Amino acid sequence: MPSTVASRPAVRPLLGQLAADTVRWADAELELAHLEFHVLLRRCIAAAIFAVAGFAALLTALVILAQTGVAAVAPNLGHIAAGLAVGAAILALAALCALGLRRMFRWEAESLLFRWLAPPTDQKRAPRWTN
């Protein structure tokens, strides 16, 4: 059964179209990664500004609250026990803040580049000591 050349599609134009589509896809993917990077950069800058301002305010407030707490509890517990009690309370508050800070940096990767760099959030990491 002989095949006719007219019934087959021309390969050269299809390869040219594939190359053009690949270039357009790569350009769109790079543009999406560029936009996503700038959004992520703005979020990181804002987070850094808020972190510095918050740290300064937190440090000031903790010093004032610690001194006030020790002064308030000292008549009942003594100065050393009052200092330890207030220090433990502030340490517990700092631990809660550190646990909450992890949630601030969660983001969804949209572009192929960032999906490759960032691990999926739904995958659980296996412990290193298992095979």
Secondary structure, 3 states (H helix, E strand, C coil): CCCCHHHCCCHHHHHHHHHHHHHHHHHHHHHHHHHHHHHHHHHHHHHHHHHHHHHHHHHHHHHHHHHHHHHHHHHHHCHHHHHHHHHHHHHHHHHHHHHHHHHHHCCCCCCHHHHHHCCCCCCCCCCCCCC
